[in-house]
Amino acid sequence: MPATLFLTCGIQSSGKTTLARRLEVEHAALRLTADEWLHDLYPDVSDAQPDNLRDRVEQLQWVTALRVLALGGNVVLDWGLWAREERDRYRSEAQALGAKVVLCLLEPSKQQLLDRLRARNAAPPWGTFRISDEQFEQAWAFFQRERPTPDELALFDPMP
C-alpha cells in the first residue's frame, strides 16, 4: 500500500490541528505542525514573530515529510496551505514519490472561526499563537481568493 500525505487546508481555528491529531492516530502518520516546532525551537518568540521563522521550519518539515513518504510512511502536514501554488507543489512532489495525497479542506463559517479564534486567544494552548482580528481578516480575504476549486480538488486522492 502506498504512503499517504494528508494536507490540512484552512485558516486559523478551522480545526486543522484537531483533524491532524486524529489522522496521526488513525493512519499511523507522522504529524508535522509548524507552530509546535516554532514553540520548541524559539520558546520566547512573540505572537508577532512566528511568520519570520515559519518558512525555515516548514522547509525542514517538508524535507522530513519527503523522507518518511519515500520510506513508505504516512505524513500529515498540519499547515494552512492557503495558496494553490503551495498545494500543487506538495501534491506533485509527493505523487512523484508514488504517494497518495489527500487534501483535507476545513471550512467552518466565518462566525464559527471568529468564535473559536477569540476563545483560543483568551487562553492559547501550547503550540499556538494569538491571532489578531486584523490578521484573521487578512487570512480570510486571502483564503477566499485561493480556496480550492472543484477542479483542483479532483487532483487529490479520496480519504482512505
CNS distance restraints for C-alpha pairs under 8 A (distance, minus, plus):
assign (resid   2 and name CA) (resid  72 and name CA) 6.48 0.50 0.50
assign (resid   2 and name CA) (resid  98 and name CA) 6.69 0.50 0.50
assign (resid   2 and name CA) (resid  99 and name CA) 5.53 0.50 0.50
assign (resid   2 and name CA) (resid 100 and name CA) 6.63 0.50 0.50
assign (resid   3 and name CA) (resid  69 and name CA) 5.73 0.50 0.50
assign (resid   3 and name CA) (resid  70 and name CA) 7.94 0.50 0.50
assign (resid   3 and name CA) (resid  72 and name CA) 4.92 0.50 0.50
assign (resid   3 and name CA) (resid  73 and name CA) 5.32 0.50 0.50
assign (resid   3 and name CA) (resid  74 and name CA) 5.07 0.50 0.50
assign (resid   3 and name CA) (resid  75 and name CA) 8.00 0.50 0.50
assign (resid   3 and name CA) (resid  98 and name CA) 7.58 0.50 0.50
assign (resid   3 and name CA) (resid  99 and name CA) 4.89 0.50 0.50
assign (resid   3 and name CA) (resid 100 and name CA) 6.23 0.50 0.50
assign (resid   4 and name CA) (resid  69 and name CA) 7.25 0.50 0.50
assign (resid   4 and name CA) (resid  73 and name CA) 7.34 0.50 0.50
assign (resid   4 and name CA) (resid  74 and name CA) 4.84 0.50 0.50
assign (resid   4 and name CA) (resid  75 and name CA) 6.45 0.50 0.50
assign (resid   4 and name CA) (resid  99 and name CA) 5.33 0.50 0.50
assign (resid   4 and name CA) (resid 100 and name CA) 4.59 0.50 0.50
assign (resid   4 and name CA) (resid 101 and name CA) 5.64 0.50 0.50
assign (resid   4 and name CA) (resid 102 and name CA) 7.24 0.50 0.50
assign (resid   5 and name CA) (resid  69 and name CA) 7.45 0.50 0.50
assign (resid   5 and name CA) (resid  74 and name CA) 5.88 0.50 0.50
assign (resid   5 and name CA) (resid  75 and name CA) 4.92 0.50 0.50
assign (resid   5 and name CA) (resid  76 and name CA) 5.90 0.50 0.50
assign (resid   5 and name CA) (resid  77 and name CA) 7.43 0.50 0.50
assign (resid   5 and name CA) (resid  94 and name CA) 7.09 0.50 0.50
assign (resid   5 and name CA) (resid  99 and name CA) 6.74 0.50 0.50
assign (resid   5 and name CA) (resid 100 and name CA) 6.14 0.50 0.50
assign (resid   5 and name CA) (resid 101 and name CA) 4.73 0.50 0.50
assign (resid   5 and name CA) (resid 102 and name CA) 6.21 0.50 0.50
assign (resid   6 and name CA) (resid  74 and name CA) 7.90 0.50 0.50
assign (resid   6 and name CA) (resid  75 and name CA) 6.17 0.50 0.50
assign (resid   6 and name CA) (resid  76 and name CA) 4.62 0.50 0.50
assign (resid   6 and name CA) (resid  77 and name CA) 6.19 0.50 0.50
assign (resid   6 and name CA) (resid 101 and name CA) 5.94 0.50 0.50
assign (resid   6 and name CA) (resid 102 and name CA) 4.86 0.50 0.50
assign (resid   6 and name CA) (resid 103 and name CA) 6.05 0.50 0.50
assign (resid   6 and name CA) (resid 104 and name CA) 6.85 0.50 0.50
assign (resid   7 and name CA) (resid  76 and name CA) 6.07 0.50 0.50
assign (resid   7 and name CA) (resid  77 and name CA) 5.13 0.50 0.50
assign (resid   7 and name CA) (resid  78 and name CA) 6.69 0.50 0.50
assign (resid   7 and name CA) (resid  79 and name CA) 7.38 0.50 0.50
assign (resid   7 and name CA) (resid  81 and name CA) 7.73 0.50 0.50
assign (resid   7 and name CA) (resid 101 and name CA) 7.40 0.50 0.50
assign (resid   7 and name CA) (resid 102 and name CA) 6.16 0.50 0.50
assign (resid   7 and name CA) (resid 103 and name CA) 4.91 0.50 0.50
assign (resid   7 and name CA) (resid 104 and name CA) 5.82 0.50 0.50
assign (resid   8 and name CA) (resid  16 and name CA) 5.70 0.50 0.50
assign (resid   8 and name CA) (resid  19 and name CA) 7.93 0.50 0.50
assign (resid   8 and name CA) (resid  20 and name CA) 7.16 0.50 0.50
assign (resid   8 and name CA) (resid  76 and name CA) 7.50 0.50 0.50
assign (resid   8 and name CA) (resid  77 and name CA) 6.29 0.50 0.50
assign (resid   8 and name CA) (resid  78 and name CA) 5.41 0.50 0.50
assign (resid   8 and name CA) (resid  79 and name CA) 6.02 0.50 0.50
assign (resid   8 and name CA) (resid  80 and name CA) 6.30 0.50 0.50
assign (resid   8 and name CA) (resid  81 and name CA) 7.14 0.50 0.50
assign (resid   8 and name CA) (resid 103 and name CA) 6.28 0.50 0.50
assign (resid   8 and name CA) (resid 104 and name CA) 4.84 0.50 0.50
assign (resid   8 and name CA) (resid 105 and name CA) 6.27 0.50 0.50
assign (resid   8 and name CA) (resid 106 and name CA) 7.47 0.50 0.50
assign (resid   9 and name CA) (resid  16 and name CA) 7.08 0.50 0.50
assign (resid   9 and name CA) (resid  79 and name CA) 6.86 0.50 0.50
assign (resid   9 and name CA) (resid  80 and name CA) 4.88 0.50 0.50
assign (resid   9 and name CA) (resid  81 and name CA) 5.26 0.50 0.50
assign (resid   9 and name CA) (resid  82 and name CA) 6.46 0.50 0.50
assign (resid   9 and name CA) (resid 103 and name CA) 6.91 0.50 0.50
assign (resid   9 and name CA) (resid 104 and name CA) 5.85 0.50 0.50
assign (resid   9 and name CA) (resid 105 and name CA) 4.80 0.50 0.50
assign (resid   9 and name CA) (resid 106 and name CA) 6.05 0.50 0.50
assign (resid  10 and name CA) (resid  14 and name CA) 5.84 0.50 0.50
assign (resid  10 and name CA) (resid  15 and name CA) 7.98 0.50 0.50
assign (resid  10 and name CA) (resid  16 and name CA) 6.86 0.50 0.50
assign (resid  10 and name CA) (resid  80 and name CA) 5.13 0.50 0.50
assign (resid  10 and name CA) (resid  81 and name CA) 6.98 0.50 0.50
assign (resid  10 and name CA) (resid  82 and name CA) 6.47 0.50 0.50
assign (resid  10 and name CA) (resid 105 and name CA) 6.18 0.50 0.50
assign (resid  10 and name CA) (resid 106 and name CA) 5.15 0.50 0.50
assign (resid  10 and name CA) (resid 107 and name CA) 6.38 0.50 0.50
assign (resid  10 and name CA) (resid 143 and name CA) 7.74 0.50 0.50
assign (resid  11 and name CA) (resid  80 and name CA) 5.75 0.50 0.50
assign (resid  11 and name CA) (resid  82 and name CA) 7.17 0.50 0.50
assign (resid  11 and name CA) (resid 139 and name CA) 6.60 0.50 0.50
assign (resid  11 and name CA) (resid 140 and name CA) 7.06 0.50 0.50
assign (resid  11 and name CA) (resid 143 and name CA) 7.25 0.50 0.50
assign (resid  12 and name CA) (resid  80 and name CA) 7.55 0.50 0.50
assign (resid  12 and name CA) (resid 113 and name CA) 7.47 0.50 0.50
assign (resid  12 and name CA) (resid 117 and name CA) 7.24 0.50 0.50
assign (resid  12 and name CA) (resid 131 and name CA) 7.91 0.50 0.50
assign (resid  12 and name CA) (resid 136 and name CA) 7.41 0.50 0.50
assign (resid  13 and name CA) (resid 113 and name CA) 5.68 0.50 0.50
assign (resid  13 and name CA) (resid 114 and name CA) 7.96 0.50 0.50
assign (resid  13 and name CA) (resid 116 and name CA) 5.89 0.50 0.50
assign (resid  13 and name CA) (resid 117 and name CA) 5.56 0.50 0.50
assign (resid  14 and name CA) (resid 106 and name CA) 5.84 0.50 0.50
assign (resid  14 and name CA) (resid 107 and name CA) 6.41 0.50 0.50
assign (resid  14 and name CA) (resid 108 and name CA) 6.10 0.50 0.50
assign (resid  14 and name CA) (resid 113 and name CA) 6.11 0.50 0.50
assign (resid  15 and name CA) (resid  19 and name CA) 6.18 0.50 0.50
assign (resid  15 and name CA) (resid 106 and name CA) 6.84 0.50 0.50
assign (resid  16 and name CA) (resid  20 and name CA) 5.94 0.50 0.50
assign (resid  16 and name CA) (resid  78 and name CA) 6.29 0.50 0.50
assign (resid  16 and name CA) (resid  79 and name CA) 7.55 0.50 0.50
assign (resid  16 and name CA) (resid  80 and name CA) 7.65 0.50 0.50
assign (resid  16 and name CA) (resid 106 and name CA) 7.03 0.50 0.50
assign (resid  17 and name CA) (resid  21 and name CA) 6.03 0.50 0.50
assign (resid  17 and name CA) (resid  33 and name CA) 7.57 0.50 0.50
assign (resid  17 and name CA) (resid  78 and name CA) 6.11 0.50 0.50
assign (resid  18 and name CA) (resid  22 and name CA) 6.49 0.50 0.50
assign (resid  19 and name CA) (resid  23 and name CA) 6.17 0.50 0.50
assign (resid  20 and name CA) (resid  24 and name CA) 5.98 0.50 0.50
assign (resid  20 and name CA) (resid  31 and name CA) 6.66 0.50 0.50
assign (resid  20 and name CA) (resid  76 and name CA) 6.22 0.50 0.50
assign (resid  20 and name CA) (resid  77 and name CA) 7.67 0.50 0.50
assign (resid  20 and name CA) (resid  78 and name CA) 6.02 0.50 0.50
assign (resid  21 and name CA) (resid  25 and name CA) 6.57 0.50 0.50
assign (resid  21 and name CA) (resid  31 and name CA) 7.16 0.50 0.50
assign (resid  22 and name CA) (resid  26 and name CA) 6.11 0.50 0.50
assign (resid  23 and name CA) (resid  27 and name CA) 5.66 0.50 0.50
assign (resid  23 and name CA) (resid  28 and name CA) 7.68 0.50 0.50
assign (resid  23 and name CA) (resid  29 and name CA) 6.99 0.50 0.50
assign (resid  23 and name CA) (resid  76 and name CA) 7.19 0.50 0.50
assign (resid  24 and name CA) (resid  28 and name CA) 5.49 0.50 0.50
assign (resid  24 and name CA) (resid  29 and name CA) 4.49 0.50 0.50
assign (resid  24 and name CA) (resid  30 and name CA) 6.20 0.50 0.50
assign (resid  24 and name CA) (resid  31 and name CA) 5.80 0.50 0.50
assign (resid  24 and name CA) (resid  75 and name CA) 7.69 0.50 0.50
assign (resid  24 and name CA) (resid  76 and name CA) 6.70 0.50 0.50
assign (resid  25 and name CA) (resid  29 and name CA) 6.77 0.50 0.50
assign (resid  27 and name CA) (resid  74 and name CA) 6.97 0.50 0.50
assign (resid  28 and name CA) (resid  74 and name CA) 6.70 0.50 0.50
assign (resid  29 and name CA) (resid  73 and name CA) 6.70 0.50 0.50
assign (resid  29 and name CA) (resid  74 and name CA) 4.43 0.50 0.50
assign (resid  29 and name CA) (resid  75 and name CA) 4.81 0.50 0.50
assign (resid  29 and name CA) (resid  76 and name CA) 6.31 0.50 0.50
assign (resid  30 and name CA) (resid  65 and name CA) 7.95 0.50 0.50
assign (resid  30 and name CA) (resid  68 and name CA) 8.00 0.50 0.50
assign (resid  30 and name CA) (resid  73 and name CA) 7.69 0.50 0.50
assign (resid  30 and name CA) (resid  74 and name CA) 6.27 0.50 0.50
assign (resid  30 and name CA) (resid  75 and name CA) 4.68 0.50 0.50
assign (resid  30 and name CA) (resid  76 and name CA) 6.04 0.50 0.50
assign (resid  31 and name CA) (resid  75 and name CA) 5.91 0.50 0.50
assign (resid  31 and name CA) (resid  76 and name CA) 4.63 0.50 0.50
assign (resid  31 and name CA) (resid  77 and name CA) 6.22 0.50 0.50
assign (resid  31 and name CA) (resid  78 and name CA) 6.83 0.50 0.50
assign (resid  32 and name CA) (resid  61 and name CA) 6.46 0.50 0.50
assign (resid  32 and name CA) (resid  65 and name CA) 7.99 0.50 0.50
assign (resid  32 and name CA) (resid  75 and name CA) 7.53 0.50 0.50
assign (resid  32 and name CA) (resid  76 and name CA) 6.12 0.50 0.50
assign (resid  32 and name CA) (resid  77 and name CA) 5.17 0.50 0.50
assign (resid  32 and name CA) (resid  78 and name CA) 5.72 0.50 0.50
assign (resid  33 and name CA) (resid  37 and name CA) 6.70 0.50 0.50
assign (resid  33 and name CA) (resid  77 and name CA) 6.60 0.50 0.50
assign (resid  33 and name CA) (resid  78 and name CA) 4.79 0.50 0.50
assign (resid  33 and name CA) (resid  79 and name CA) 6.48 0.50 0.50
assign (resid  34 and name CA) (resid  38 and name CA) 6.15 0.50 0.50
assign (resid  34 and name CA) (resid  54 and name CA) 6.85 0.50 0.50
assign (resid  34 and name CA) (resid  57 and name CA) 6.35 0.50 0.50
assign (resid  34 and name CA) (resid  58 and name CA) 6.23 0.50 0.50
assign (resid  34 and name CA) (resid  61 and name CA) 7.73 0.50 0.50
assign (resid  34 and name CA) (resid  78 and name CA) 7.18 0.50 0.50
assign (resid  34 and name CA) (resid  79 and name CA) 6.78 0.50 0.50
assign (resid  35 and name CA) (resid  39 and name CA) 6.25 0.50 0.50
assign (resid  35 and name CA) (resid  50 and name CA) 7.90 0.50 0.50
assign (resid  35 and name CA) (resid  54 and name CA) 7.89 0.50 0.50
assign (resid  35 and name CA) (resid 127 and name CA) 5.41 0.50 0.50
assign (resid  35 and name CA) (resid 128 and name CA) 5.93 0.50 0.50
assign (resid  35 and name CA) (resid 129 and name CA) 7.56 0.50 0.50
assign (resid  36 and name CA) (resid  40 and name CA) 6.28 0.50 0.50
assign (resid  36 and name CA) (resid 126 and name CA) 7.59 0.50 0.50
assign (resid  36 and name CA) (resid 127 and name CA) 4.25 0.50 0.50
assign (resid  36 and name CA) (resid 128 and name CA) 7.05 0.50 0.50
assign (resid  37 and name CA) (resid  41 and name CA) 5.91 0.50 0.50
assign (resid  37 and name CA) (resid  57 and name CA) 7.14 0.50 0.50
assign (resid  37 and name CA) (resid 127 and name CA) 7.74 0.50 0.50
assign (resid  38 and name CA) (resid  42 and name CA) 5.58 0.50 0.50
assign (resid  38 and name CA) (resid  43 and name CA) 7.42 0.50 0.50
assign (resid  38 and name CA) (resid  45 and name CA) 7.94 0.50 0.50
assign (resid  38 and name CA) (resid  50 and name CA) 7.01 0.50 0.50
assign (resid  38 and name CA) (resid  53 and name CA) 7.48 0.50 0.50
assign (resid  38 and name CA) (resid  54 and name CA) 7.21 0.50 0.50
assign (resid  38 and name CA) (resid  57 and name CA) 7.18 0.50 0.50
assign (resid  38 and name CA) (resid 127 and name CA) 7.77 0.50 0.50
assign (resid  39 and name CA) (resid  43 and name CA) 4.86 0.50 0.50
assign (resid  39 and name CA) (resid  44 and name CA) 7.75 0.50 0.50
assign (resid  39 and name CA) (resid  45 and name CA) 7.26 0.50 0.50
assign (resid  39 and name CA) (resid 126 and name CA) 7.87 0.50 0.50
assign (resid  39 and name CA) (resid 127 and name CA) 5.86 0.50 0.50
assign (resid  45 and name CA) (resid  49 and name CA) 6.18 0.50 0.50
assign (resid  45 and name CA) (resid  50 and name CA) 6.80 0.50 0.50
assign (resid  46 and name CA) (resid  50 and name CA) 7.11 0.50 0.50
assign (resid  47 and name CA) (resid 129 and name CA) 5.36 0.50 0.50
assign (resid  47 and name CA) (resid 130 and name CA) 5.76 0.50 0.50
assign (resid  47 and name CA) (resid 131 and name CA) 7.52 0.50 0.50
assign (resid  49 and name CA) (resid  53 and name CA) 7.15 0.50 0.50
assign (resid  50 and name CA) (resid  54 and name CA) 5.83 0.50 0.50
assign (resid  51 and name CA) (resid  55 and name CA) 7.30 0.50 0.50
assign (resid  53 and name CA) (resid  57 and name CA) 6.76 0.50 0.50
assign (resid  54 and name CA) (resid  58 and name CA) 6.04 0.50 0.50
assign (resid  55 and name CA) (resid  59 and name CA) 6.11 0.50 0.50
assign (resid  56 and name CA) (resid  60 and name CA) 6.33 0.50 0.50
assign (resid  57 and name CA) (resid  61 and name CA) 6.14 0.50 0.50
assign (resid  58 and name CA) (resid  62 and name CA) 5.96 0.50 0.50
assign (resid  59 and name CA) (resid  63 and name CA) 6.32 0.50 0.50
assign (resid  60 and name CA) (resid  64 and name CA) 6.27 0.50 0.50
assign (resid  61 and name CA) (resid  65 and name CA) 6.02 0.50 0.50
assign (resid  62 and name CA) (resid  66 and name CA) 6.14 0.50 0.50
assign (resid  63 and name CA) (resid  67 and name CA) 6.41 0.50 0.50
assign (resid  64 and name CA) (resid  68 and name CA) 6.28 0.50 0.50
assign (resid  65 and name CA) (resid  69 and name CA) 6.11 0.50 0.50
assign (resid  65 and name CA) (resid  75 and name CA) 6.22 0.50 0.50
assign (resid  66 and name CA) (resid  70 and name CA) 6.04 0.50 0.50
assign (resid  66 and name CA) (resid  94 and name CA) 6.89 0.50 0.50
assign (resid  67 and name CA) (resid  71 and name CA) 6.25 0.50 0.50
assign (resid  68 and name CA) (resid  72 and name CA) 6.41 0.50 0.50
assign (resid  68 and name CA) (resid  73 and name CA) 5.15 0.50 0.50
assign (resid  68 and name CA) (resid  74 and name CA) 7.00 0.50 0.50
assign (resid  68 and name CA) (resid  75 and name CA) 7.18 0.50 0.50
assign (resid  69 and name CA) (resid  73 and name CA) 5.02 0.50 0.50
assign (resid  69 and name CA) (resid  74 and name CA) 6.09 0.50 0.50
assign (resid  69 and name CA) (resid  75 and name CA) 6.93 0.50 0.50
assign (resid  69 and name CA) (resid  94 and name CA) 7.37 0.50 0.50
assign (resid  69 and name CA) (resid  97 and name CA) 7.30 0.50 0.50
assign (resid  69 and name CA) (resid  99 and name CA) 6.69 0.50 0.50
assign (resid  70 and name CA) (resid  97 and name CA) 6.17 0.50 0.50
assign (resid  81 and name CA) (resid  86 and name CA) 6.10 0.50 0.50
assign (resid  81 and name CA) (resid  87 and name CA) 6.11 0.50 0.50
assign (resid  82 and name CA) (resid  86 and name CA) 7.56 0.50 0.50
assign (resid  82 and name CA) (resid  87 and name CA) 7.89 0.50 0.50
assign (resid  82 and name CA) (resid 142 and name CA) 7.59 0.50 0.50
assign (resid  82 and name CA) (resid 143 and name CA) 5.62 0.50 0.50
assign (resid  82 and name CA) (resid 146 and name CA) 6.29 0.50 0.50
assign (resid  82 and name CA) (resid 147 and name CA) 6.77 0.50 0.50
assign (resid  83 and name CA) (resid  87 and name CA) 6.59 0.50 0.50
assign (resid  83 and name CA) (resid 143 and name CA) 7.37 0.50 0.50
assign (resid  83 and name CA) (resid 146 and name CA) 5.38 0.50 0.50
assign (resid  83 and name CA) (resid 147 and name CA) 7.37 0.50 0.50
assign (resid  84 and name CA) (resid  88 and name CA) 6.02 0.50 0.50
assign (resid  84 and name CA) (resid 146 and name CA) 6.11 0.50 0.50
assign (resid  84 and name CA) (resid 147 and name CA) 7.46 0.50 0.50
assign (resid  84 and name CA) (resid 148 and name CA) 6.94 0.50 0.50
assign (resid  85 and name CA) (resid  89 and name CA) 6.21 0.50 0.50
assign (resid  86 and name CA) (resid  90 and name CA) 6.32 0.50 0.50
assign (resid  87 and name CA) (resid  91 and name CA) 5.98 0.50 0.50
assign (resid  88 and name CA) (resid  92 and name CA) 5.97 0.50 0.50
assign (resid  89 and name CA) (resid  93 and name CA) 6.10 0.50 0.50
assign (resid  90 and name CA) (resid  94 and name CA) 6.05 0.50 0.50
assign (resid  91 and name CA) (resid  95 and name CA) 6.03 0.50 0.50
assign (resid  91 and name CA) (resid 101 and name CA) 6.05 0.50 0.50
assign (resid  91 and name CA) (resid 156 and name CA) 7.65 0.50 0.50
assign (resid  92 and name CA) (resid  96 and name CA) 6.03 0.50 0.50
assign (resid  93 and name CA) (resid  97 and name CA) 6.80 0.50 0.50
assign (resid  94 and name CA) (resid  98 and name CA) 6.76 0.50 0.50
assign (resid  94 and name CA) (resid  99 and name CA) 5.46 0.50 0.50
assign (resid  94 and name CA) (resid 100 and name CA) 7.34 0.50 0.50
assign (resid  94 and name CA) (resid 101 and name CA) 7.02 0.50 0.50
assign (resid  95 and name CA) (resid  99 and name CA) 4.90 0.50 0.50
assign (resid  95 and name CA) (resid 100 and name CA) 6.22 0.50 0.50
assign (resid  95 and name CA) (resid 101 and name CA) 6.94 0.50 0.50
assign (resid 100 and name CA) (resid 156 and name CA) 7.84 0.50 0.50
assign (resid 100 and name CA) (resid 157 and name CA) 6.14 0.50 0.50
assign (resid 101 and name CA) (resid 156 and name CA) 5.70 0.50 0.50
assign (resid 101 and name CA) (resid 157 and name CA) 5.50 0.50 0.50
assign (resid 102 and name CA) (resid 156 and name CA) 5.50 0.50 0.50
assign (resid 102 and name CA) (resid 157 and name CA) 5.05 0.50 0.50
assign (resid 102 and name CA) (resid 158 and name CA) 6.06 0.50 0.50
assign (resid 102 and name CA) (resid 159 and name CA) 6.02 0.50 0.50
assign (resid 103 and name CA) (resid 153 and name CA) 7.40 0.50 0.50
assign (resid 103 and name CA) (resid 156 and name CA) 6.29 0.50 0.50
assign (resid 103 and name CA) (resid 157 and name CA) 7.60 0.50 0.50
assign (resid 108 and name CA) (resid 112 and name CA) 6.01 0.50 0.50
assign (resid 108 and name CA) (resid 113 and name CA) 6.32 0.50 0.50
assign (resid 109 and name CA) (resid 113 and name CA) 6.29 0.50 0.50
assign (resid 110 and name CA) (resid 114 and name CA) 6.20 0.50 0.50
assign (resid 111 and name CA) (resid 115 and name CA) 6.09 0.50 0.50
assign (resid 112 and name CA) (resid 116 and name CA) 6.11 0.50 0.50
assign (resid 113 and name CA) (resid 117 and name CA) 5.94 0.50 0.50
assign (resid 114 and name CA) (resid 118 and name CA) 6.04 0.50 0.50
assign (resid 115 and name CA) (resid 119 and name CA) 6.27 0.50 0.50
assign (resid 116 and name CA) (resid 120 and name CA) 6.07 0.50 0.50
assign (resid 117 and name CA) (resid 121 and name CA) 5.94 0.50 0.50
assign (resid 117 and name CA) (resid 131 and name CA) 7.30 0.50 0.50
assign (resid 118 and name CA) (resid 122 and name CA) 6.22 0.50 0.50
assign (resid 119 and name CA) (resid 123 and name CA) 6.97 0.50 0.50
assign (resid 120 and name CA) (resid 124 and name CA) 5.03 0.50 0.50
assign (resid 120 and name CA) (resid 125 and name CA) 7.19 0.50 0.50
assign (resid 120 and name CA) (resid 130 and name CA) 7.60 0.50 0.50
assign (resid 121 and name CA) (resid 129 and name CA) 7.78 0.50 0.50
assign (resid 121 and name CA) (resid 130 and name CA) 5.14 0.50 0.50
assign (resid 121 and name CA) (resid 131 and name CA) 6.90 0.50 0.50
assign (resid 124 and name CA) (resid 128 and name CA) 6.18 0.50 0.50
assign (resid 124 and name CA) (resid 129 and name CA) 6.77 0.50 0.50
assign (resid 124 and name CA) (resid 130 and name CA) 6.76 0.50 0.50
assign (resid 131 and name CA) (resid 135 and name CA) 6.05 0.50 0.50
assign (resid 131 and name CA) (resid 136 and name CA) 6.50 0.50 0.50
assign (resid 132 and name CA) (resid 136 and name CA) 6.20 0.50 0.50
assign (resid 133 and name CA) (resid 137 and name CA) 6.14 0.50 0.50
assign (resid 134 and name CA) (resid 138 and name CA) 6.28 0.50 0.50
assign (resid 135 and name CA) (resid 139 and name CA) 6.18 0.50 0.50
assign (resid 136 and name CA) (resid 140 and name CA) 5.99 0.50 0.50
assign (resid 137 and name CA) (resid 141 and name CA) 6.14 0.50 0.50
assign (resid 138 and name CA) (resid 142 and name CA) 6.19 0.50 0.50
assign (resid 139 and name CA) (resid 143 and name CA) 6.01 0.50 0.50
assign (resid 140 and name CA) (resid 144 and name CA) 6.12 0.50 0.50
assign (resid 141 and name CA) (resid 145 and name CA) 6.67 0.50 0.50
assign (resid 142 and name CA) (resid 146 and name CA) 6.30 0.50 0.50
assign (resid 143 and name CA) (resid 147 and name CA) 5.33 0.50 0.50
assign (resid 148 and name CA) (resid 152 and name CA) 5.83 0.50 0.50
assign (resid 148 and name CA) (resid 153 and name CA) 6.30 0.50 0.50
assign (resid 149 and name CA) (resid 153 and name CA) 6.19 0.50 0.50
assign (resid 150 and name CA) (resid 154 and name CA) 6.25 0.50 0.50
assign (resid 151 and name CA) (resid 155 and name CA) 7.11 0.50 0.50
assign (resid 152 and name CA) (resid 156 and name CA) 7.57 0.50 0.50
